[in-house]
């Protein structure tokens, strides 16, 4: 009994000694510091988006097939593909049955700037020629060119913040261009307004469609047709531009969007990044 008690006392003494020794010689370990606002590198969060500018017209019987192909591509790529449908050329002249004239002077100027457009349906993909003599490409090549452009890491990002006053129809859109790389090329910013789901007449290969739904229709531009020059900046900086425009009463504001994109200046015009955001 005595021996067992003695062993317990000895063990207790040994533990006390070890603890005291560690208290004397073990280094202090400070808890890790907590930064409530650590720097965040969002570069990896930015994705490359691609602009497809489709040239079309209500009298173009093959254009509904091109429009459907674009919708299929949008379903495939989601928000990474931004579409603008430009009604220009003789195919864009309104039909007798048309309620609206979807053609614009701006569309004609874009035809001259990017084109000329020689056949329909055709489109520019990020305004890249892909080694051809023209920036305008026929529908069989769209999917492959879009895939090529999506695979390129983004050099800039474009962000859109819209404010719309429903009382007077005034839109204010603020565009921020963030530079993910240092650029030395001359670049420009173009800003468009599109309207989706305009129901009106359209010809197709089977005849007249009186209630055809026109998608992503270019309504106007808030910049020059060739874009407004902006200064290329160093990585980590940004450029901010603001535009104000009164939406005409005949447009459905619920279906309108702002499309903004950064591109090289003429004659190259290659699109570096694009973004799209509904008015509200």
BASEDREN-804463 format. One record per residue (C-alpha): residue in three letters; z, x, y; chain. Coordinates in Angstrom, 3 decimals, decimal comma. Example, Ala and Ser with C-alpha at 12.3 -4.5 7.8 and 13.67 -1.06 7.14 Angstrom:
% residues 2
@rest Ala&c3 7,800&c1 12,300&c2 -4,500&kette A
@rest Ser&c3 7,140&c1 13,670&c2 -1,060&kette A
% end
This chain:
% residues 280
@rest Unk&c3 0,000&c1 0,000&c2 0,000&kette A
@rest Unk&c3 0,904&c1 2,823&c2 2,341&kette A
@rest Unk&c3 -2,249&c1 4,719&c2 1,468&kette A
@rest Unk&c3 -4,512&c1 1,737&c2 2,177&kette A
@rest Unk&c3 -2,836&c1 1,125&c2 5,540&kette A
@rest Unk&c3 -3,188&c1 4,783&c2 6,427&kette A
@rest Unk&c3 -6,919&c1 4,690&c2 5,674&kette A
@rest Unk&c3 -7,387&c1 1,692&c2 7,976&kette A
@rest Unk&c3 -5,537&c1 3,455&c2 10,809&kette A
@rest Unk&c3 -7,648&c1 6,560&c2 10,338&kette A
@rest Unk&c3 -10,895&c1 4,578&c2 10,395&kette A
@rest Unk&c3 -9,865&c1 2,760&c2 13,572&kette A
@rest Unk&c3 -8,990&c1 6,060&c2 15,264&kette A
@rest Unk&c3 -12,346&c1 7,520&c2 14,297&kette A
@rest Unk&c3 -14,242&c1 4,577&c2 15,812&kette A
@rest Unk&c3 -12,252&c1 4,813&c2 19,055&kette A
@rest Unk&c3 -12,991&c1 8,531&c2 19,292&kette A
@rest Unk&c3 -16,691&c1 8,051&c2 18,695&kette A
@rest Unk&c3 -16,943&c1 5,346&c2 21,345&kette A
@rest Unk&c3 -15,024&c1 7,457&c2 23,869&kette A
@rest Unk&c3 -17,213&c1 10,471&c2 23,115&kette A
@rest Unk&c3 -20,357&c1 8,471&c2 23,648&kette A
@rest Unk&c3 -18,990&c1 7,163&c2 26,927&kette A
@rest Unk&c3 -18,530&c1 10,749&c2 28,076&kette A
@rest Unk&c3 -21,809&c1 12,350&c2 26,968&kette A
@rest Unk&c3 -24,458&c1 9,609&c2 26,596&kette A
@rest Unk&c3 -26,812&c1 9,384&c2 29,616&kette A
@rest Unk&c3 -26,871&c1 6,235&c2 31,705&kette A
@rest Unk&c3 -29,924&c1 4,067&c2 31,098&kette A
@rest Unk&c3 -30,877&c1 1,989&c2 34,103&kette A
@rest Unk&c3 -32,403&c1 -1,432&c2 33,436&kette A
@rest Unk&c3 -36,136&c1 -1,637&c2 34,194&kette A
@rest Unk&c3 -36,906&c1 -2,550&c2 37,786&kette A
@rest Unk&c3 -38,505&c1 -5,941&c2 38,365&kette A
@rest Unk&c3 -41,342&c1 -6,281&c2 40,890&kette A
@rest Unk&c3 -41,571&c1 -9,889&c2 41,937&kette A
@rest Unk&c3 -45,051&c1 -9,314&c2 43,389&kette A
@rest Unk&c3 -46,806&c1 -6,750&c2 41,199&kette A
@rest Unk&c3 -50,401&c1 -5,863&c2 42,105&kette A
@rest Unk&c3 -52,889&c1 -7,830&c2 40,088&kette A
@rest Unk&c3 -56,316&c1 -6,477&c2 39,190&kette A
@rest Unk&c3 -58,489&c1 -9,564&c2 38,903&kette A
@rest Unk&c3 -61,744&c1 -7,681&c2 38,361&kette A
@rest Unk&c3 -61,749&c1 -8,585&c2 34,686&kette A
@rest Unk&c3 -61,377&c1 -12,259&c2 35,582&kette A
@rest Unk&c3 -64,649&c1 -12,344&c2 37,522&kette A
@rest Unk&c3 -67,673&c1 -13,346&c2 35,492&kette A
@rest Unk&c3 -71,323&c1 -12,913&c2 36,228&kette A
@rest Unk&c3 -73,032&c1 -16,180&c2 37,157&kette A
@rest Unk&c3 -76,774&c1 -16,760&c2 37,307&kette A
@rest Unk&c3 -78,882&c1 -18,787&c2 39,739&kette A
@rest Unk&c3 -81,941&c1 -20,667&c2 38,509&kette A
@rest Unk&c3 -84,165&c1 -22,047&c2 41,280&kette A
@rest Unk&c3 -86,494&c1 -24,587&c2 39,699&kette A
@rest Unk&c3 -89,651&c1 -25,606&c2 41,542&kette A
@rest Unk&c3 -90,515&c1 -29,214&c2 40,815&kette A
@rest Unk&c3 -92,009&c1 -32,432&c2 42,158&kette A
@rest Unk&c3 -92,071&c1 -36,155&c2 41,496&kette A
@rest Unk&c3 -95,784&c1 -36,016&c2 40,627&kette A
@rest Unk&c3 -95,376&c1 -33,191&c2 38,113&kette A
@rest Unk&c3 -95,662&c1 -34,827&c2 34,686&kette A
@rest Unk&c3 -94,320&c1 -31,778&c2 32,826&kette A
@rest Unk&c3 -91,351&c1 -31,204&c2 35,141&kette A
@rest Unk&c3 -88,964&c1 -33,621&c2 33,359&kette A
@rest Unk&c3 -89,258&c1 -31,367&c2 30,306&kette A
@rest Unk&c3 -88,281&c1 -28,361&c2 32,422&kette A
@rest Unk&c3 -85,375&c1 -30,296&c2 33,940&kette A
@rest Unk&c3 -84,109&c1 -31,216&c2 30,480&kette A
@rest Unk&c3 -84,315&c1 -27,587&c2 29,401&kette A
@rest Unk&c3 -82,161&c1 -26,605&c2 32,381&kette A
@rest Unk&c3 -79,557&c1 -29,223&c2 31,452&kette A
@rest Unk&c3 -79,509&c1 -27,808&c2 27,922&kette A
@rest Unk&c3 -78,992&c1 -24,311&c2 29,323&kette A
@rest Unk&c3 -76,181&c1 -25,559&c2 31,577&kette A
@rest Unk&c3 -74,523&c1 -27,130&c2 28,549&kette A
@rest Unk&c3 -74,783&c1 -23,771&c2 26,811&kette A
@rest Unk&c3 -73,522&c1 -21,584&c2 29,640&kette A
@rest Unk&c3 -71,332&c1 -24,008&c2 31,589&kette A
@rest Unk&c3 -70,358&c1 -22,901&c2 35,094&kette A
@rest Unk&c3 -72,004&c1 -19,528&c2 34,589&kette A
@rest Unk&c3 -75,412&c1 -21,095&c2 35,299&kette A
@rest Unk&c3 -76,025&c1 -22,658&c2 38,720&kette A
@rest Unk&c3 -79,185&c1 -24,723&c2 39,171&kette A
@rest Unk&c3 -81,085&c1 -25,706&c2 42,317&kette A
@rest Unk&c3 -84,168&c1 -27,940&c2 42,093&kette A
@rest Unk&c3 -86,614&c1 -27,297&c2 44,904&kette A
@rest Unk&c3 -89,176&c1 -30,026&c2 45,549&kette A
@rest Unk&c3 -92,134&c1 -28,202&c2 47,081&kette A
@rest Unk&c3 -95,911&c1 -28,087&c2 46,935&kette A
@rest Unk&c3 -98,401&c1 -30,908&c2 46,452&kette A
@rest Unk&c3 -96,557&c1 -32,182&c2 43,349&kette A
@rest Unk&c3 -93,565&c1 -32,953&c2 45,584&kette A
@rest Unk&c3 -95,394&c1 -35,486&c2 47,745&kette A
@rest Unk&c3 -93,672&c1 -38,886&c2 47,333&kette A
@rest Unk&c3 -95,142&c1 -41,518&c2 45,071&kette A
@rest Unk&c3 -95,980&c1 -45,007&c2 46,282&kette A
@rest Unk&c3 -92,934&c1 -46,135&c2 44,302&kette A
@rest Unk&c3 -90,640&c1 -43,443&c2 45,762&kette A
@rest Unk&c3 -87,609&c1 -44,534&c2 47,761&kette A
@rest Unk&c3 -86,794&c1 -41,006&c2 48,937&kette A
@rest Unk&c3 -88,802&c1 -37,997&c2 50,021&kette A
@rest Unk&c3 -87,136&c1 -35,145&c2 48,157&kette A
@rest Unk&c3 -89,438&c1 -32,499&c2 49,600&kette A
@rest Unk&c3 -88,228&c1 -30,371&c2 52,513&kette A
@rest Unk&c3 -89,636&c1 -27,833&c2 54,922&kette A
@rest Unk&c3 -87,043&c1 -25,431&c2 53,557&kette A
@rest Unk&c3 -88,458&c1 -25,952&c2 50,077&kette A
@rest Unk&c3 -91,918&c1 -24,993&c2 51,316&kette A
@rest Unk&c3 -90,488&c1 -21,872&c2 52,948&kette A
@rest Unk&c3 -88,689&c1 -20,920&c2 49,733&kette A
@rest Unk&c3 -91,948&c1 -21,384&c2 47,856&kette A
@rest Unk&c3 -93,554&c1 -18,880&c2 50,215&kette A
@rest Unk&c3 -90,541&c1 -16,524&c2 50,132&kette A
@rest Unk&c3 -89,981&c1 -16,362&c2 46,365&kette A
@rest Unk&c3 -93,399&c1 -17,441&c2 45,100&kette A
@rest Unk&c3 -96,029&c1 -18,545&c2 45,493&kette A
@rest Unk&c3 -95,544&c1 -21,073&c2 42,721&kette A
@rest Unk&c3 -98,784&c1 -21,398&c2 40,769&kette A
@rest Unk&c3 -97,832&c1 -23,784&c2 37,956&kette A
@rest Unk&c3 -95,072&c1 -26,204&c2 37,009&kette A
@rest Unk&c3 -92,460&c1 -26,272&c2 35,628&kette A
@rest Unk&c3 -91,450&c1 -22,805&c2 36,768&kette A
@rest Unk&c3 -88,345&c1 -21,167&c2 38,167&kette A
@rest Unk&c3 -86,841&c1 -18,020&c2 39,601&kette A
@rest Unk&c3 -83,986&c1 -16,503&c2 37,580&kette A
@rest Unk&c3 -81,758&c1 -14,595&c2 40,012&kette A
@rest Unk&c3 -85,026&c1 -13,877&c2 41,851&kette A
@rest Unk&c3 -85,662&c1 -11,054&c2 39,399&kette A
@rest Unk&c3 -89,243&c1 -10,203&c2 38,408&kette A
@rest Unk&c3 -88,154&c1 -8,714&c2 35,045&kette A
@rest Unk&c3 -91,032&c1 -6,263&c2 35,301&kette A
@rest Unk&c3 -93,672&c1 -8,914&c2 36,001&kette A
@rest Unk&c3 -95,764&c1 -9,253&c2 39,128&kette A
@rest Unk&c3 -93,942&c1 -12,426&c2 40,211&kette A
@rest Unk&c3 -90,364&c1 -13,662&c2 40,536&kette A
@rest Unk&c3 -91,490&c1 -17,087&c2 39,282&kette A
@rest Unk&c3 -91,385&c1 -17,596&c2 35,510&kette A
@rest Unk&c3 -92,482&c1 -20,321&c2 33,120&kette A
@rest Unk&c3 -89,964&c1 -22,245&c2 31,048&kette A
@rest Unk&c3 -90,338&c1 -20,411&c2 27,696&kette A
@rest Unk&c3 -88,854&c1 -17,263&c2 29,271&kette A
@rest Unk&c3 -85,882&c1 -18,873&c2 31,051&kette A
@rest Unk&c3 -83,288&c1 -18,668&c2 28,284&kette A
@rest Unk&c3 -83,926&c1 -14,995&c2 27,525&kette A
@rest Unk&c3 -83,896&c1 -13,929&c2 31,185&kette A
@rest Unk&c3 -80,669&c1 -15,848&c2 31,799&kette A
@rest Unk&c3 -79,037&c1 -14,059&c2 28,865&kette A
@rest Unk&c3 -80,122&c1 -10,713&c2 30,301&kette A
@rest Unk&c3 -78,646&c1 -11,499&c2 33,699&kette A
@rest Unk&c3 -75,378&c1 -12,821&c2 32,272&kette A
@rest Unk&c3 -74,852&c1 -9,524&c2 30,455&kette A
@rest Unk&c3 -74,786&c1 -7,522&c2 33,714&kette A
@rest Unk&c3 -71,262&c1 -6,792&c2 35,062&kette A
@rest Unk&c3 -70,661&c1 -8,459&c2 38,448&kette A
@rest Unk&c3 -70,762&c1 -6,254&c2 41,536&kette A
@rest Unk&c3 -69,467&c1 -8,936&c2 43,890&kette A
@rest Unk&c3 -67,783&c1 -12,297&c2 43,670&kette A
@rest Unk&c3 -68,437&c1 -15,363&c2 45,815&kette A
@rest Unk&c3 -65,753&c1 -17,954&c2 46,506&kette A
@rest Unk&c3 -66,250&c1 -21,297&c2 48,262&kette A
@rest Unk&c3 -63,621&c1 -23,407&c2 50,027&kette A
@rest Unk&c3 -64,859&c1 -26,760&c2 51,338&kette A
@rest Unk&c3 -63,248&c1 -29,130&c2 53,805&kette A
@rest Unk&c3 -64,905&c1 -32,511&c2 54,307&kette A
@rest Unk&c3 -63,968&c1 -35,101&c2 56,927&kette A
@rest Unk&c3 -64,872&c1 -38,489&c2 55,519&kette A
@rest Unk&c3 -64,434&c1 -40,126&c2 58,923&kette A
@rest Unk&c3 -67,276&c1 -38,289&c2 60,645&kette A
@rest Unk&c3 -69,099&c1 -36,725&c2 57,677&kette A
@rest Unk&c3 -68,437&c1 -33,171&c2 58,842&kette A
@rest Unk&c3 -68,416&c1 -30,440&c2 56,225&kette A
@rest Unk&c3 -66,838&c1 -27,062&c2 56,825&kette A
@rest Unk&c3 -67,442&c1 -24,507&c2 54,109&kette A
@rest Unk&c3 -65,769&c1 -21,110&c2 54,072&kette A
@rest Unk&c3 -67,448&c1 -18,419&c2 51,974&kette A
@rest Unk&c3 -65,647&c1 -15,271&c2 50,865&kette A
@rest Unk&c3 -67,569&c1 -12,377&c2 49,349&kette A
@rest Unk&c3 -65,366&c1 -9,940&c2 47,432&kette A
@rest Unk&c3 -66,804&c1 -6,516&c2 46,693&kette A
@rest Unk&c3 -66,019&c1 -5,346&c2 43,163&kette A
@rest Unk&c3 -68,120&c1 -2,221&c2 43,667&kette A
@rest Unk&c3 -69,090&c1 -0,233&c2 46,732&kette A
@rest Unk&c3 -72,613&c1 -1,277&c2 47,708&kette A
@rest Unk&c3 -75,022&c1 0,607&c2 49,926&kette A
@rest Unk&c3 -78,002&c1 -1,784&c2 49,719&kette A
@rest Unk&c3 -78,840&c1 -4,229&c2 52,497&kette A
@rest Unk&c3 -77,595&c1 -7,613&c2 51,349&kette A
@rest Unk&c3 -77,625&c1 -11,192&c2 52,609&kette A
@rest Unk&c3 -75,749&c1 -14,438&c2 52,070&kette A
@rest Unk&c3 -77,586&c1 -17,708&c2 51,440&kette A
@rest Unk&c3 -75,852&c1 -21,084&c2 51,493&kette A
@rest Unk&c3 -77,443&c1 -24,318&c2 50,253&kette A
@rest Unk&c3 -76,396&c1 -27,932&c2 49,885&kette A
@rest Unk&c3 -77,587&c1 -29,783&c2 46,800&kette A
@rest Unk&c3 -77,280&c1 -33,397&c2 45,710&kette A
@rest Unk&c3 -77,040&c1 -34,417&c2 42,081&kette A
@rest Unk&c3 -78,037&c1 -37,637&c2 40,296&kette A
@rest Unk&c3 -80,541&c1 -39,062&c2 42,776&kette A
@rest Unk&c3 -82,205&c1 -42,016&c2 41,053&kette A
@rest Unk&c3 -85,836&c1 -42,464&c2 42,079&kette A
@rest Unk&c3 -89,395&c1 -42,523&c2 40,759&kette A
@rest Unk&c3 -90,865&c1 -39,664&c2 38,701&kette A
@rest Unk&c3 -94,030&c1 -39,200&c2 36,699&kette A
@rest Unk&c3 -93,923&c1 -37,786&c2 33,202&kette A
@rest Unk&c3 -96,428&c1 -37,486&c2 30,367&kette A
@rest Unk&c3 -95,881&c1 -41,114&c2 29,395&kette A
@rest Unk&c3 -96,393&c1 -42,507&c2 32,899&kette A
@rest Unk&c3 -94,082&c1 -43,667&c2 35,678&kette A
@rest Unk&c3 -90,303&c1 -43,583&c2 35,356&kette A
@rest Unk&c3 -88,946&c1 -45,758&c2 38,162&kette A
@rest Unk&c3 -85,276&c1 -44,908&c2 37,610&kette A
@rest Unk&c3 -85,464&c1 -41,197&c2 36,809&kette A
@rest Unk&c3 -82,310&c1 -39,161&c2 37,586&kette A
@rest Unk&c3 -83,107&c1 -36,112&c2 39,698&kette A
@rest Unk&c3 -80,591&c1 -33,276&c2 39,281&kette A
@rest Unk&c3 -79,405&c1 -30,484&c2 41,592&kette A
@rest Unk&c3 -81,841&c1 -31,409&c2 44,378&kette A
@rest Unk&c3 -81,983&c1 -28,985&c2 47,303&kette A
@rest Unk&c3 -81,141&c1 -30,885&c2 50,474&kette A
@rest Unk&c3 -80,823&c1 -28,161&c2 53,095&kette A
@rest Unk&c3 -79,699&c1 -24,629&c2 53,836&kette A
@rest Unk&c3 -76,891&c1 -23,607&c2 56,175&kette A
@rest Unk&c3 -78,248&c1 -20,071&c2 56,532&kette A
@rest Unk&c3 -81,695&c1 -18,768&c2 57,275&kette A
@rest Unk&c3 -84,130&c1 -19,350&c2 54,420&kette A
@rest Unk&c3 -84,121&c1 -15,612&c2 53,708&kette A
@rest Unk&c3 -80,329&c1 -15,496&c2 54,076&kette A
@rest Unk&c3 -78,004&c1 -14,152&c2 56,744&kette A
@rest Unk&c3 -77,464&c1 -10,380&c2 56,604&kette A
@rest Unk&c3 -73,935&c1 -9,239&c2 55,794&kette A
@rest Unk&c3 -72,599&c1 -5,709&c2 55,743&kette A
@rest Unk&c3 -72,129&c1 -4,115&c2 52,351&kette A
@rest Unk&c3 -68,533&c1 -3,064&c2 52,032&kette A
@rest Unk&c3 -66,341&c1 -0,724&c2 50,019&kette A
@rest Unk&c3 -64,787&c1 -1,814&c2 46,761&kette A
@rest Unk&c3 -61,710&c1 -3,993&c2 47,277&kette A
@rest Unk&c3 -62,825&c1 -5,409&c2 50,645&kette A
@rest Unk&c3 -64,395&c1 -8,736&c2 51,528&kette A
@rest Unk&c3 -66,568&c1 -10,564&c2 54,044&kette A
@rest Unk&c3 -65,829&c1 -14,100&c2 55,187&kette A
@rest Unk&c3 -68,320&c1 -16,544&c2 56,714&kette A
@rest Unk&c3 -67,848&c1 -20,154&c2 57,842&kette A
@rest Unk&c3 -70,419&c1 -22,944&c2 58,306&kette A
@rest Unk&c3 -70,190&c1 -26,481&c2 59,671&kette A
@rest Unk&c3 -72,663&c1 -29,267&c2 58,939&kette A
@rest Unk&c3 -72,762&c1 -33,040&c2 59,308&kette A
@rest Unk&c3 -73,857&c1 -34,701&c2 56,074&kette A
@rest Unk&c3 -76,554&c1 -37,347&c2 56,750&kette A
@rest Unk&c3 -75,503&c1 -40,896&c2 55,963&kette A
@rest Unk&c3 -78,199&c1 -41,297&c2 53,309&kette A
@rest Unk&c3 -76,731&c1 -38,582&c2 51,087&kette A
@rest Unk&c3 -74,141&c1 -39,398&c2 48,447&kette A
@rest Unk&c3 -71,321&c1 -37,038&c2 49,389&kette A
@rest Unk&c3 -69,666&c1 -37,590&c2 46,011&kette A
@rest Unk&c3 -72,642&c1 -35,870&c2 44,377&kette A
@rest Unk&c3 -73,153&c1 -33,063&c2 46,902&kette A
@rest Unk&c3 -72,261&c1 -29,418&c2 46,299&kette A
@rest Unk&c3 -72,341&c1 -26,158&c2 48,210&kette A
@rest Unk&c3 -74,228&c1 -23,334&c2 46,506&kette A
@rest Unk&c3 -73,633&c1 -19,854&c2 47,939&kette A
@rest Unk&c3 -75,109&c1 -16,605&c2 46,697&kette A
@rest Unk&c3 -75,328&c1 -12,954&c2 47,681&kette A
@rest Unk&c3 -78,662&c1 -11,215&c2 47,243&kette A
@rest Unk&c3 -80,558&c1 -8,172&c2 48,332&kette A
@rest Unk&c3 -82,615&c1 -8,595&c2 51,461&kette A
@rest Unk&c3 -86,350&c1 -9,237&c2 51,451&kette A
@rest Unk&c3 -88,588&c1 -8,260&c2 49,776&kette A
@rest Unk&c3 -86,303&c1 -7,571&c2 46,782&kette A
@rest Unk&c3 -84,154&c1 -10,729&c2 47,081&kette A
@rest Unk&c3 -82,412&c1 -10,110&c2 43,721&kette A
@rest Unk&c3 -79,299&c1 -12,292&c2 43,390&kette A
@rest Unk&c3 -76,067&c1 -10,395&c2 42,707&kette A
@rest Unk&c3 -73,720&c1 -13,354&c2 42,375&kette A
@rest Unk&c3 -73,719&c1 -17,108&c2 42,917&kette A
@rest Unk&c3 -71,092&c1 -19,828&c2 43,102&kette A
@rest Unk&c3 -71,129&c1 -23,620&c2 43,336&kette A
@rest Unk&c3 -68,480&c1 -26,090&c2 44,477&kette A
@rest Unk&c3 -68,531&c1 -29,824&c2 45,112&kette A
@rest Unk&c3 -67,770&c1 -31,051&c2 48,615&kette A
@rest Unk&c3 -64,435&c1 -32,440&c2 47,440&kette A
% end
